[in-house]
């Protein structure tokens, strides 16, 4: 039976043979298939039309029905499109264990207009709070990532003061919601990080991520090991740096990378952005098998609606066999602060 992932791929390929509005319709439906909450095949079995699904009009629905009636051969997707969950898969996974969404789960990667986010800090905080998140980490970019309006140390300090004022207001009102001072600091190709020590020392949590030379086809293992050995880096964000339909991401001896993360007690991110899903299920399983204990989940939201991506990370963890107790988001905010401080202290003791 064809899954939504299969149908999305068939729509993508069919669009290559069309032009004009038909091509655009197929492309829109192909992208939307990642978000359909129900499997198109299940709708058909129930006698319902695919036009109930987002971006599916009558002509596209007829095309889909033809494939459901007589499934065509499925070519292997190119490498940039493999290993991505659809929302229908996410829903099946989380509905099987409702505690993933019932238990309080924070969001540990969110962006604002302090870098390349679409909403000011107070608005993004309120949007996350309205979704029932117990706390969140604001992780705007650092200065080297100029394309994302990365923050200077002075801007990071300004943001920190704003976050402290927000947290004081929550405390005064008896509201338990909190905002962690954090950053998605750029990690350079040599593994060093893009922010001075005093600035990083003022933060509750530091995520580090690669944003340059992401199409390298050479082994980048040493680049990862150097990054993980940075004392102030607590979480390696979207580790493979892949993007759906655009790039495969970096190449490394992943077992060696994950073993080093385990040795150092660092966390790996399950980036929940639909087009990233990084780590994916397969790599998350490898990380778990290599002894990585801590993981974080970030929506990587740049707008309010993207805050709702978090379930993609939850489902990845569930399918990879990672327990909620291993995910920082399910621990209290004070635990995350203490864990990050202890991780840095242990690194300092080793050096």
N, C-alpha and C positions, 0 to 999 in steps of 0.2 A: 504494500500500500504506500502511495506517495505521501511523504511528509511535507510540511510547509517549507522546510529547507530544500527538499527536492523541487517543489513547485517554484520556489524563488529562483533556483538555478535554471530551470526550464524557461521561466519568464525572461531571465537575463539573456539567455542564449537566443530566444525567439526575437528579442528586441533587435539583435544584430542584423536580422533579416528584414527588418521593417524600416520605414522612414516616416518623418513628420509626426503627426499626432498619435499614430499607432505605436511608433517606437517609444514615444514619451509615455504613453499609457502603460506599456509593458514594463518599462524601466521603473515607473512609479510603483507599480504593483509588485515588482521584484523586491524593491527596498521595503515596501510595506509588509511583505510576507514575514520579515523578521519579527514583526510586532503583532501579528494576528494572534489573539488569545485562544482561538479554537483551531484545530486542524481542519483544513478545507475538506479533507476526506470524510471526517466525522459529520460535518455539516451536510455533505452530499448523502451520506448514509441515513441521516435523519430527514431527508427530503427538503432540506433548506438550500437556498441559493448562495453561491459564493459572493453575490453582490452585497451580502451582509458584511463582508470583510472590507476593511479600509482599502481605498484606492482600486476597488474592483467594480468596473461597470459591466454592462451586459455583454459586450464583445469579449472582454477579458474573462468574464465568468464562463462564457461558452467555450473559450479556449481551454480553461482549466478543467472544465467538465469533460472535454474530449480526452485530456490526459488521464483523468481519473477513470474513465470508462475503459480506455486502452492505454495503459502506462507505456510510454516510450522508453527506449534504452536511456540509461542515465550516465552521461559522461562524467568522468572524475572532475570535480571543480579544480580550478588552478589553485596553487598553494596559498595564495593570499585570501582565499575564500573558504578554507577548510577549518573545521573545529570550532564553529561559532554556534552557540545555542540560539534557538528561536524562542520567542516569548511563550509559545504553546508548550515547548519542552520545559521552560522555567515553571510555568503554572502546574504542569503535571508533577514535577519534582517537589515543589513547595506545598502543593495541596496534599501530597502523601505524608508530609510531616509539618503540620501547621505551626509548630513552635518556632520554626525559622522566622516567621513573620510576627507571631504573637509575642515572642520574647523581645524586650527592648533592644534595638540595634542602632548604634550610632552610624554616622557617615564620616569617614576619615579621609575623604579628599573632595574638597569643594572650592570653587573659584568665584571671585567677585571682581568688581571694577577696579580693585587695587592692582589687578593684572589684566587678564583677558576675559574675565567673566562678564556676563550681560547685566547683572543686577548689583546695586550697591550692597555693602556689607549688611546693613540692618535688614534689607529686604530679603537677602538670601538666608539670613538667620531665621527670620520669621517664616519663610517658606519651608525650611527644614523642620522647624518646631511644629508647624501645622500638620506635618506628615506623621507626627508622633515620635520623631527621633529624640532620644534622651539627651544627646549632645552631639556636637559636630566639630570637625577640625577645618579651619580655614587655611587652605594650602595654595595661596597664590604663588606665582612663579618668581624666580630670582632674576637679578639684573642682566645676566648674560643672554637670556632669552628675550632679546629685544622685540622679536616678532610677536611675542605675547605680552608686551608691555611689562616686562619683569621689574620687580621692585628693587630699589637701591636699599642699603642699610637704613637710611633715614626714613624711607617710605615704609619699610618693615616696622620700624619703631613707631611710626605714626599709626599704623594699623594695629599694633599691639596695644597702644593707648585706647584706641576705639573699642577693641575687644574687651579690655579690662572694664571700660565704662558700661558696656552691654552686660557683662557678667555681674557687675555690681548692681545694676538695675534689676536683673533677675533675682539676685539674692535678696535685695530689699523687698521685693514683691513676694518672696516666699516661693518663687518658681524654681524648680530643680534644674531646668535646662541650663547648659553651659556651652561655651565656645572655647575650644582649645586654640591657643596661639601656635600656629604651625606654618609650614612652607613646603612647597615642592621645589626643592633646590636643584639647580641644574648640575649634573655630574659630567665633568669633562672627559674626553676620550682617554686621558691618563688616569682616571679614577678620582681625581681631586674634585672638590665641590666649590660651588660659586657663592660663597658668603663667608664673611669673617667670623672668627671664633666667638667674639663677644655677642654678636647678633644671634648666632645660633644658640648660644648658651642661655639666652633669654626666652627661648621657645619651650613649649610643652612637648612637641613632637616634630621630628624632622623626616620628611619623605625626600628621597633622592631619586632622580630619574635621568636617563639619557635622552637628549633631544638633538644630537648631532651625529653625523655619519651613521645614520640608521639603516642605510642600504648596503652596508659593508657585507661582503660575502666571506671574509676571513674570520678565523676563530678569534672571538673576543673574550675568551675566558679570563685572561689576565686583567682586562678592563673591569670585569665584574668583581673579581677578587679584590682589586685595589679599592673599588667603591665600597664594598662591604666592610673593609678594614678601616674606613673613616670613622673615628669614634663618635662623631656627632650625627651620623646617619643611622636612623632607627628602622626605617622601612624602605625597602627597594620597590619603587613604584613602577607599575606596568612594565615588568622586567624584560620581556622580549621585545617590546616597542613595536609590536605588529599593529597593522590597521587593515580592516576589512576591505578587500579589493584594491588596496594600494601598495602595501609592502608586507613581506613575510616577517620582518623583524630580524634581530641580530642572531648570530650563530655562536654557540659556546658549548663547552663540555658541561651540560646542565647538571649532571650528577655531581660534578666537582664544585660547581657554583653553589648548588643547594646544600651540599655537605658543609661548605664554608659558612653559609648563612646559619646552619644549625649549630656549628661549633661556636660561633660568635653570639648566638642568641638573637640574631636579627630577624625581623619580620619581612615576609614577602606579601606584596599586595595582590589581591584579586580585583583588578580594575573592572568595574561593572558597566562601563560604557558599552553600549551594544556593539559599537564598531571596533572596540578594543578586545574585551573579554580576555584579559591578560593579567595573570596566568589563565590559560584555558584548562579544561578539566584534565586532559592528559598530562600536562606539565605540573598541575597542582598535585596529581597523584604521585608523580616522580618526586616532587619536593617533599611530600609527606613520607615517602618511602626512604628518603635520605635523612630523615630525622628532623626536618624543620618543624619547630613546635608552634611558632607564632605566625599568624596571618592577619592581614587587615583587609577590609572591603571599603572601597571608595566609589561613589557614583561618578566621580570626576566631573561633576556637574558644572556647566558654565551658564546654565539658565535654570529657572525654577522647575520646568517640566523634566529636566534631566535628573533631578533628584530622585525621580521615580525609577531610575535604572538599578537601584541597589539590589532588587531581587535577582538580577542576573549574577551578581557576585555570590549571593546566598546559595543559589542553585548550583553554581560551580563548586562551592565548598561541599554541599551535600553530596553531589555526584562523585566528588573526589575522595569522599570518606573522611573529610576533616570535621572534627567535632566542634560544636559551638564554643566549648571551653577554650579552644585554641585560637579563637578569633577575637582580636582586641576589641572590636566593636560591641561585643556582648558583655564586656567587662565595664565597670563604672569608670567615669572620667578620671577620678583620682587614681585608679589602678593604672590607667594608661600613662598618666604623668609619672607615677612612681616607677613603672616598668621602663620608660624611656630614660629616666635619670639613672636607674641602676644599670641599664645597658651601656650607657656612656661611661659610668664609673668603672665597670668591668673592663671596658676597652682601655681606659686610662691605666688601670692596674697592670694590664698585659704589656703596655708599651714601655 
